[in-house]
Amino acid sequence: MHSESSRAAYRERFKCGFEQAREIFDPCLNAALEQLDTPEAIDDFLQGASLLCMMGQGVEPVMVYLEEAPATAAVTSENMLEELANYGYRLATNTNAGAVVPFLQSMLGIARRLESEDGMRAFLDLGLEVMRETTPSIHGHHAIHPSPVLDAFFETAPRVLAQLTLSGLANWARFGVRAHAGDPDAQRAYFCLESVDSRTVLQRERHGTLLADNERRLGCYLRALWGEDRPLVPYPTLDPDTTQSPYFDDHGLRLPDVFDDRNGVPGIDRYRGLLAHMMGHLEWSGTIVADNYSPMQRLAMAVFEDARVEYLAMARYPGLRRLYRALHPRVAEDACDPGRQSCVNHRLMMLSFALLEPRDHGYADPAIIEFSRRFHERMAQGGTQTADMVELGVAFMARSRRPSDAFAEVWFPSKTVAFRDDNRHLWRFIEEGDEEELFDREAGPADTEAPEPDPALPPRLYPEWDAGARLYRPDWVSVFDSLHPAGRAEHVDRLLEKHQGLVRQIEQVVDLLKPQNRERVRYQEEGAELDLDVAIRSMIDQRCGAEPDPRINMSHRHAERDISVSLLVDLSASIAERPEGAGQSILELSQEAVSLLAQAVEALGDPLSIAGFDSNTRHEVRYRHIKGFDEHWGPEVKARVAAMEAGMSTRMGAALRHAGHFLSHRDSDKRLLLVLTDGEPHDVDVHDPQRLIADAREAVRELAAGGIVTWCINLDLHADDYVSDIFGHQYTIVDRVQRLPEALPRLFMQLTG
Amino acid sequence: MSERFDVEQYRVTEEPFYQAQDDEIEAFETAYRARMPVMVKGPTGCGKSRFVEYMAWKLDRPLITVACNEDMTAADLVGRFLLDADGTRWVDGPLTQAARSGAICYLDEVVEARQDTTVVIHPLTDHRRNLPLDKKGELVEAHPDFQLVISYNPGYQSLMKDLKQSTKQRFAGFDFDYPDARTETEILVGETGLAPETAAKLVQIAATARNLKGHGLSEGISTRLLAYAATLIGEGMAPARACHMAMVVPLTDDADIRDTLDHAIDTVFG
C-alpha cells in the first residue's frame, strides 16, 4: 500500500496553514486513497484542498472538502475533484462566499442522487444560473451584494432532488427565481421550501403518479368496479413506503399523495390495488373485539384478514393477482436472527407472502407452510368470515411462538406492504386501554368545534401563464365568486326608456333572427313532398314541349339557435372615468349596453350569463355574477345591473378562465364569451404588463381549445397595440364610446346571426 | 301501387334468438289480442328491436320497421304524390302499407322524429283505428291484424326529445333494461355460442361500465356490444383485444373512462 514516505509527500503537497485542517488531513487522506483509483485523482484532490485553503474564507470550506470530496468523486467521477474546488472558489469570488460551505456540504448528497458526472455538471450549471439571476447587480455587472437565496438553494437541493429529477429541480428553481424577482424575503422563503408556492411547484414537478392528477380516474375505478363513491383524500408523503399507512374512515379514503412506479407496476395501478384492498375490507370484513387478544395475536389476525379480502378480491378480479404478486415484498427466510432479535414481524411478513403465493413462496418454515395450506383450504370452502381468520391468527401465533419474540430488539421490514391499509376499521375496543386510540379521543373535542361558517364560497384557484419562464404558475390566482349586489331595477328601466328608438330597432332585427320553427324550402329536385303548384307548371311545360323544371319538390328546414353566451364586464377602476366628449362615464354606458344586449338576447331566447370582474392582486380576483344562464331578464337581474360599480384592477386571464369554466358546462352547439373592457390587463402586483397580456392570450387559447369562442369589445382607442395580441382577430374596438349601447347588441347579432 | 305492394317480404320467417327476461312475451301477446298499441322503452342495445322482431315471428305477422330520424316528415310515414309520365301518382308510406295489409308497424326510436310528425299516428292508435290521407282524400281503415309498436330510449331524453303526453297516453308500455347477469350470460351464449365462463366475464365488465352511467358515460355498455365482443372472441380474437375494440372504443372518448374500462378488462381477464 502507500508507504509512510509517499504519505509524507502527499502531506507536503497539501499547502495549508490551518492547524485544524492539518489535524484531520491524515484520516481524510486514508479515506481518499481508498476511494480514489488514480494518482492523478489524488493530485486533483490535494490541489483542490489547497485552493480552498488559500481562498481566504477560513478553515471550514477546506475541512468539508477534505471529508466529502473523495466520496463525491467516487459516486460521480474523479474529474469532479478539481471542478468542485474551483466551483467553490468561483462562488467566493462572486460575492457569494456565504454559499461556499452550504455548497460543499450538499455536494455529496446531490452526487448520491444524481450518480453521474453529467448530472453533477448540469447541477453545477444550474447553481451558477441561480447565482447569476439572484445576485443583485448594477448595470449588469459589479455585483456587490450576495445572492439572498444561493445558500438556501444548495441546502435545500438534496431534499428536493429526493423527490424531483434534475430537470424538475431546475424548473422549481427557475420558478422561484422568476416568480419572486425583486422580493428577496419571499425568494428566500421559497428556496427554503417554506412558502406555499414553493411546495405547490414542488408537488407539480414530482415524479411518480400524483393522486391529484388522477382523482377522477380513480373515482371512475371505484364506481365502476366496486360501486363505491367515497372521497379520496391525499396525505402528504415524502416516501410512501416508510411514512403513514393508508386508511379509511367515514370521511373518505386516505391515500398517499403520490406513488412511484414499482416493479413494473405503474403508480396508477398501485392506487387501484390499494383501493381494491380497501374495498375488499369494506365489503367482506367485520370487526374484532381487540380487548380479547394480545397485540401479537392481533397482528397475525390482521395478516390473515388482509389475505382473505385479497383472496376474495382476486377471485372477482383475477388481474389483481399479478399486481399484488409484483408489489408484495419478499423477505429472505434468514433475514432475521432469532438468536438476538424478535422475529414476529419477519414471520408474519413471510406468512403474508405465503398466503398470497401458496405454491411458490419458497419458505421452509413448517408453520408457514402449514398455515398457508390451512388458509387456502378454508378459503376454498367459501363463505368465510372475519371470525375464521381470528381463529387462524390465534392458532398461528400459538404454533409459531418463540422465546425470542419477547426480545427488546425487534426486526422491522424495510418495506411494508404498500397496497394495504392500517386496518384500523378492524378493531373495536371495549375498554379504554393505553392504545394509541387515545390520541384520537383527545383530539376529538377539538375536532368537533366547527369553525365559523364562512359566508363566502372558497376561492377557485387558476394557474397563470408566465411568458418569461414559459410555464404555468400553478394555483396562482384565487377567484372569488359572489352574487353582484343589487340596486334599483327602475334605474335600468329608465335607461331602456331613454333608448326606446334603439330598443325598437333591435327588436325588429331580433324578429328576423328568431328561429322560425319550420321553414319551407321550395324548388328542390329532391324533397319531402311534391310542391303541387310547381309540379303542375312543370307538367304544363312538358305537355307544351318546353323544358320542364325538375325542381318540383319542396322540403322543410328547421332553423334553431343553439348557443350559450357569457358576457364578462371589466369593472376595474378606469371605467368610472368619463371619456372626452362623452356625457356619461364608461360605467353608465356599459350599463346601458349590457341592458340592451340582455333585452335582445332574452327576446331571442338564447341562454345568456353576465358577470363582472375586477382584481386586487392575485390573491383576490372578484367574479360577480349578475345574471345566470337560467335567470330571466327580470327585476332582480336589472337591479344587479343598476348596482354595477367600478372596482380595482383587471386580471383578465383568471376571469376568462373562470367564465370559461361555467360556459364549458353548457350543453350548446356554440359557446360565445364576450368580454367588454376598456383597457389592457393589469394588476398592482405585476410590474410587467406584458405578462398579464400573455396570460390572457393563453387563457383565450385554452378556451378556444375547449370550443369556446371569445370576442372582445374594447373601448380603449389605443387598444390596437395589445388587443390583437390577446384575442387574435376576434375583437371590436368601439371608437366612439357613446355608441357602445348600440354597438354591443348589433355586434352580438352579427356574430350569431 | 298498393296492389303491387308485397307484404310477404316483411314476414319474419326464421325464429330470431330471444331470451325472455320476464313474462314480457305473454304480456305482449295479451296486448296484441286487444290490438293495443305498445311502446317499448329501454336503453340502447338492450334488446328492444329484437323483442319486437321475435313477437312478430311468434304472432306470424309481417313487421314493417321505420327507423325514425329528425328529418322525417309526416309524408315519409303516410305517403306522398310522385310524378310519372301521366301525372301524379300516390305512393303509400310504410305506416299506410302496414295499416292496409295488417302488419305490425314498428317505429324505432320514435322520439327522434319531431313531435309534429308523430301526431299522424294518433287516429290509428285509438278507437278509430283509421288513417286519413288528407292529400289524397282517402280514409284508410286499419286491417284487423294491424298493430302499432313504438320504441324509445328514455336515457338520452333531453327537453327537446320527448313524446307529447297526448302521444304517450295512447300506448301500453314495456320497460326494458339490461338483463341481469345470469340472463345476459345466457343471451351471449345463445346468440354467439361463446363459452359460458368467458361470457360471464364480459357481463362482469359490462357491469363496471354501467356503474359509470351518469358519471361520464351517458349509456352503459349495451348487450349488443357484448354480443359484438363475444362474436369477435368466437372468431379467434384475444379476449382483451376484442373487448377493447367492441366495448371501449365505440363507447367513449373520455380518456379517464377508457383507462378505467381497459383496466377493468385487464383485471377481469387476469
Boltz contact constraints between the chains, C-beta under 6 A:
constraints:
  - contact:
      token1: [A, 216]
      token2: [B, 256]
      max_distance: 6.0
  - contact:
      token1: [A, 217]
      token2: [B, 256]
      max_distance: 6.0
  - contact:
      token1: [A, 217]
      token2: [B, 259]
      max_distance: 6.0
  - contact:
      token1: [A, 220]
      token2: [B, 212]
      max_distance: 6.0
  - contact:
      token1: [A, 220]
      token2: [B, 256]
      max_distance: 6.0
  - contact:
      token1: [A, 220]
      token2: [B, 257]
      max_distance: 6.0
  - contact:
      token1: [A, 220]
      token2: [B, 260]
      max_distance: 6.0
  - contact:
      token1: [A, 221]
      token2: [B, 260]
      max_distance: 6.0
  - contact:
      token1: [A, 223]
      token2: [B, 211]
      max_distance: 6.0
  - contact:
      token1: [A, 223]
      token2: [B, 212]
      max_distance: 6.0
  - contact:
      token1: [A, 223]
      token2: [B, 215]
      max_distance: 6.0
  - contact:
      token1: [A, 224]
      token2: [B, 208]
      max_distance: 6.0
  - contact:
      token1: [A, 224]
      token2: [B, 211]
      max_distance: 6.0
  - contact:
      token1: [A, 224]
      token2: [B, 212]
      max_distance: 6.0
  - contact:
      token1: [A, 224]
      token2: [B, 260]
      max_distance: 6.0
  - contact:
      token1: [A, 225]
      token2: [B, 208]
      max_distance: 6.0
  - contact:
      token1: [A, 225]
      token2: [B, 264]
      max_distance: 6.0
  - contact:
      token1: [A, 227]
      token2: [B, 211]
      max_distance: 6.0
  - contact:
      token1: [A, 317]
      token2: [B, 267]
      max_distance: 6.0
  - contact:
      token1: [A, 317]
      token2: [B, 268]
      max_distance: 6.0
  - contact:
      token1: [A, 318]
      token2: [B, 270]
      max_distance: 6.0
  - contact:
      token1: [A, 319]
      token2: [B, 266]
      max_distance: 6.0
  - contact:
      token1: [A, 319]
      token2: [B, 267]
      max_distance: 6.0
  - contact:
      token1: [A, 319]
      token2: [B, 270]
      max_distance: 6.0
  - contact:
      token1: [A, 320]
      token2: [B, 267]
      max_distance: 6.0
  - contact:
      token1: [A, 528]
      token2: [B, 73]
      max_distance: 6.0
  - contact:
      token1: [A, 528]
      token2: [B, 75]
      max_distance: 6.0
  - contact:
      token1: [A, 529]
      token2: [B, 75]
      max_distance: 6.0
  - contact:
      token1: [A, 529]
      token2: [B, 80]
      max_distance: 6.0
  - contact:
      token1: [A, 530]
      token2: [B, 81]
      max_distance: 6.0
